Amino acid sequence: MFDQILGLPAHPLIIHFAVVLTPLLAVVVVAYALLPARRPLLAWALVLLSVAAPAAVFAAKESGERLREARFAAAGGALGARIETHESFAVPLLLSVSALALGSLVLVYATTAARGSTRDRFGPVATRGLSALVVVLAAVTAYFCFRAGDSGARAVWSS
């Protein structure tokens, strides 16, 4: 399933979804957390990105494993080391983007007023705490996204 798309290796095609959606999720959740007046406008995008970004990172991870098995199983030396470095960021990125997505969904739920109310569901203190948490998770996720992308580019383009 994650091997090929139209006869081409799937990983170089799939990673573009992860490379775009993950930082976009991080930016949108930070805006949602820090700009309460914009929350109604950003909520739908945040929910969609919270589903799509972890799915894209999962697909990128799986397709990368298939690519390594198919084409680089015997890679050693400098290339093997660069591939290993790149591969080492897959799980931390998947975990961090999943935590960010979950935190984002909880924040949207918490900041959506219950029926007949105009206040946050859990109060302003909980909302501020959740907001701080997702901002930290966004920074962690952005770090691992950058490191995974940079190490992948170095694995492919370094001589």
N, C-alpha and C positions, 0 to 999 in steps of 0.2 A: 504494500500500500504506500509506503514512504520511499520506495526505490526510485521510480522514474515518473516523469510527466511528459507525455508525448515523445518518449524515447530519450529524453534528457535526464541527467541526474536531478532528482527532486530537491536536494538540499540547497543548491544555489538559488533555486527559484523560490522555495518556501521561506528562506531566511529573510527575504525582503518584507514579508508580512510582519515577522517578529521585530525587525529593525525599525519599522515604521510604527506599528501599533503599541509597542512597549513604551517608547519615550512619549508617545502621544497620551497614553494612559497616565504616565507620571505627570505630565504637564497639566492635563485636565483635572486630575485629582487635587493637585496643589492649588489650582485656580478655584476649584470647588471649595476646598478647605479654607482658603484665605479671602475669598470674595463672596460673602454670604448673599449679597444682593444679586449675584449672577447664578445662584444655585438652581433656580427653576429652569434657566436656559441650558445649563450644563448637565443636568441630571440624566437626561436620556442618553447623551453621548457617553457619560461616565458608566452607565449601566452596560451599554453595548460594548465599550472598550474593556470593561471588567470581565466580559465573557470571551471576547475575541483575542485579546492579548495573551492570556495564558494558553489558549488553544493554539495560537500561532507559535509560541515558544515550545510547546510540547511537540508540535509537528516538526519544527526545526531540529529539536533534539533527536527525535526518532529518525528523521531523514539523514541527519548527520551520522548516526550510528550505522545506518544501512550503507551510506557512502563509504565509510571507513572499511566496513566488512567487504564491500564489493571491489574497491579500488585501492585501498591503502592498508590492507591487513598486514602486509609485509614491510611497510614503510619503517625504516630505521634511521639512525643518525639524526641529523639536524631536522629533516622533514618530520620524522616520527616524533621528535621532541616538540616541535611547533604544533603538530596535530594534537598531541597529548595536552599541551598547555591550553589550546583552544577548547578541547573536550572537557577540561576540568571546570570550565565556567558554566556548563550546561545545567547541571543540577542546582547550583546556587541561584542561577537566573530563573529557572523554573520555580523554585521555592519562593524566591523573593517576589516575582510577578504574581504568583498565586496568592501570597499573603497580602500584597497590595490590592489585588482584585477583591479579595474577601473584605479587607478593611474598607475599601471604597463602597462596596455594596452595603455594609453595615452603616457607614456614614450617610449614605443616601437615605437609608431607612430611618436612621436616627433624626435626620434633619427634615424629614417629611412630616408635616403636622398630622396628628391623628384626626379622625373625623370630628368636626365640631370644635376644633381647637386651632389656635394660630401659633402655638409654641412647639418647639422641638419635642420629640417623644421622650427623651431621657433627660432633658434640661440642658442649660447652657454649659455647665461644668463638664458633663459627659461629652457634649459636642466639641468643646475645646480640646479635651483629651483625645478624642478620636481624630480630630483634625491634626493635632500634633503628631499622632502616631502615623497617619497616612503620609504626612510630609516626610517623616523619617524613612518610611518604607519606600516612598517614591525616590528618595536620594539613593538608598541602597540598591533598588532595582535599576536605576539609571547607571550606577557604577558597574553593576554586573553586566548590563546590556552593552555598555561601552567596552568593557574588558573582553567580553565574548566576541564582539564584532571586530575589535582591534586585533585580537589574537588570531581570529579566523583570516582576516586580511593579510596578516603577517605570514601565516602558514601558507597561503596561496601565492602571495606576491614576493616574498623574500627569496633571495637566491641562496 
